[in-house]
Amino acid sequence: MRNVRILLAALLSAACGAALAQPLPSGPSGYKPKEAAFGKHFMVAAANPLAVEAGRAVIARGGSALDAAVAVQMVLNVVEPEASGIGGGAFMLVYERATGALDAYDGRETAPAGATPDMFMEDGAQMNFLRAWQSGLSVGVPGAIALYEYAHERHGRLPMAENVSAAVTLADEGFVVSPRLAGFLEAIAGPSRLDDNPDTAAYFYPDGKPLAAGDLRDNPDYARTLRAFAAGGAATFYEGDLAEAIAAAAGAAPGPGGGAPRRRAAAAGCPRRRRGSGGRVPWVAYLGPGLL
């Protein structure tokens, strides 16, 4: 339950964006000169070097680009929970060189089973944004895990256990907190409840202070979640004890509807998929202006 609450609270805080009347809590990292990188056969790019290494290692073991993408994402969930996570959604494009086909996968979050048309109304008026944002009402059913499994079945080469192994190791043994994560935690403490919720406070604000750059932080609950996913598939995330724990955490007080017996989690099913063929694909999946 602790890891579930951490996951939900981190996603809620990351959604803050420009709605707050202050600088973005996770703004641009700034320009840093870097040496150009070249690859003869493949390249991996990600926001954290630990994630890059996970993807590189998977390809070196014979994995596909899809395997590497899963490995990268699972590590990012460990090292940058303020921006990435299996508690959210994802989109994916996969190009098959052998056939020239380009597949688009939509794993965006969906409304939970308990959603109603008036869920963001309170006393006949639209609910205050910050009040709604920091409650379980704003939590959708995650689509990322379903997407990874669905795409892996079609494009993966390695067992899922190998793709998540780097993330499992980092979650079990710990990772070094980055300056970006440390800066985010310090900035978001005021407008969010991360430092008030007992579970997230213990994880992100040990001894009442935000994690600092260079600290070692583990996440054994996340490691157990990934092991279960690798062994039993996406069903272990959308059904059973973990799904019930997510539903309970999303519906818990404080916040609008806190404590109400709302079922927040539901089986997500397979992400929508459009397929194109040939070297040029005129339309694969329209994701909206600004997203492409």
N, C-alpha and C positions, 0 to 999 in steps of 0.2 A: 504493500500500500504506500510506503514512503516514496518509493521510486515513481509510482504512478502520479502522486501529487506533485513531485518535483517536475515531472514531464509536463503535466498540465499547466502548472504555474509558470514554467519557463516559456511555454508557447504563448500563454496569455500576455506575458510581459513583453515578448518580442513583437507582438502585434501592435504595440503602442504607436509607433511611427510618428508622423507629423501631427497627430491629433493633440499631443501635449504642447503647451505653450512654452517650450524650451527646446534647446538643441536636441537632435536625435540622440538617444542613449547609445546607439551603436552606429555612429557615423562613419564617414570615410576614414580609412587607416592612413591615408597620406601616401605620397609618392616616394618610393625608395628605389634607387638605382640597383639594378640586378644584372648579372651576367646572362647573356642570351643562352638559351638551352636548345640543343638540337637532338633529334632522334632519327635513326635510320629506319626503324620498324614500328615504333609506337611512342606515344607521349601521354603522360598523365598530368593533369592540372587540377588543383584544388586549393581551397583557402587555407589549408594547414599542411605542413610538410609531413606530418604523421599519416595523414590521409593519402597523400601522394605516394608515400612509400608502400602503404597497404595495397594500393592499386597496381603499382609497379611489380610488387612481389607476386600478386595473383597472375598477371600476364606472363611473368617469367616462369611460372609453374605450368603454363599452357592454357591459362584461362582466356576467355573472350573479353571484348571490351565491356560487355554487359556484366560479366563477373567482376571486373575491375570497378565498374561504376557502383555496384552494390557494396564492395569492400570499402570504397572511398566514403560512401554515404554513412555506413555503419560506424566508421571511425569519427567522422564529423559529428555524429550524434554524441559521441563521448567528449570530444575536445572543444566543441563550440555549441553547447546546448541552447545558447541564446539565439541561434540562427538556423539550426538544422535539427531534424529529429524524426523518429518513426512515429511520433504522435501527430504528425502533420500530413501534408499531401505532397505530390510530386507529379511532374510531367517528364516524359522521356521520348527521345527520338533514337531509333536504332537503324543504322544503315547496314544492309547485308551486301557485301561486295560481290559475293558469288552470284547473286540473283539481280542485283541492282535495285532491290526493293527498299523502301524507306517506311518504317513503321512508327506510328505515333501512339503513345500510351498516355491515357489520362487517369491519374490516380489522385485527383483532387478530393479534398474532404467532402463529405456529404452530410446533410442534416441528420441528426439522430432520430431514432424511432419516436422519441417523446416530443419532438418539435411541434409547435402549434403556431398559427398565424399571428397570435397576439403575445408571443412569448417575450417580446421586447417592449411591451406596453406595461405601464404601472400607474394605477389610479387614473386611467383614461388618457394618459399622455405618454409620449415616447420616453423610454427610460434613459436616464443620463448615461452618456457614452462610457465614462470611466466606471460607473457602477456596473454596467452590463459587461464591459470588457473584462473586468476582474472577477466575474462570476462564472460558474460552470455553464451558464446559458450560451456563452460564446464558443464553447468547445464542440467542434464537429467530429464526425466519425472519421478517424485517420484513414487515408487511402494509400499511403506510401508502402506499407507492408504488403498489401494485396498486389500493388503494382510490381514490386520486386519479385514476388513469387510468380506472378503471371508472365512477366517478361523473361524471367530466368528459365522457366519451362520451355521457352521457345528459342532462346539465344544463349543460354548458359552452357558451359562445358564442365566446370568443376562442381562438386557437391556444394550445397549452400554452406555446410559447416566450414569449408575451406575459405569461403568468401567472407565469413564473419569472424574468422579466427583472430585477426589482428585487433579488431574491436573488442573481442572478448578478453584478450590478453591485457589490453590497456585498461579496460574496465576493472579487471581483477587486480592488476598490479599497480595501477595508478598512472596518471599522465601529468606532465608539467603544465600548470595553468598559464595560458598565454596572456600577454598584455591586453589584448582585445577583450577577452572574457573578463579579466579583472576590472578593466575600465567600465565595461557594461554593468557589472554588478554594483559598482560604486554609484553609477549614475542612476540606475533604475530603482535603487532602494527607496527613494522618496515617493515616487508616484505609484509604485507597485506594492504588492503584499508579500513579495518573496522573503523579506526579512521578518515578516510577522507570522507567516504560516510555520508551525513547528517543524514540519518535514523539510520544507525548502530552506528554512533558516538554518537548520542543522547541517544541510549539505552545502549551501552557497555562502552562509554567514556563520561559520563556526566561531564560537566564543564571542558572538555578536559583531564580528567584523567580516567584511567581504573577503573572499579569497583573493590573495595577492599574486601577482605575476611571479612565477617560480615555485609556487606551492605545489605539493603533490596531492592529487585528488583522485580517488578511486570511485567506482560505481558498481559494486558486486551485484546489485539487483538488476541492473541493465545487462550484465553478463549472463545472468540466469535467463532473462527474457530472450536473448539472442540464441542461447543454447536450445531453448525450447522451440523457437522458431525454426532453427536448422534441423531439428529432429522431427518435429511434428507439423511444420508448415504454418501458413497464415492462420489456420483455425485456432492455433494456440493463443493468438492475439485477439481474435474477434469473438471467441467463445470461451466459456469456462471461467475459472477463477480470475484470470487477469482481466478479462472483459468486465466481469462484475466489479472488480476493484476500481477500474477506470470509471465505470458508471457511478459507483458510490462516491468517488473522489470529486467527480464533476458536479454531483448533486449535493455535496456537503456544504453546510454553513461555514463561513459567513457568505452572504450574497443573496440576490433575488432567487427565491425558490430553494434556498439552502435546506437540506434535510428532506425535501420532498421525494417521494418514491418514484422518481423519473428514471426510466431506462434510457441511459445515454448511449450505450454501445449496441451495435447491431452488426451482423455479418455484412461486410461491404460488397462481397461478390467480386467479380472480375472487373478491372477497369475497362472503360470503353476503348475500342481499338479501331483505327482506320488504316487501311493498307493501300499503298501505292506501288506501282510496278514500273520498270524501265529506268533509264538513267535520269530522266527528268520527271518529277512528280508535281503536277500543277496544283494539287490540293491534297493535303494529308489530313490535317486537323486544324481548324481555325481556333486558336486559343484566345483571340482578342487583341486589339491594338495595345502596344506597350509590353506584351508578353512575348512577342516574337522578335 
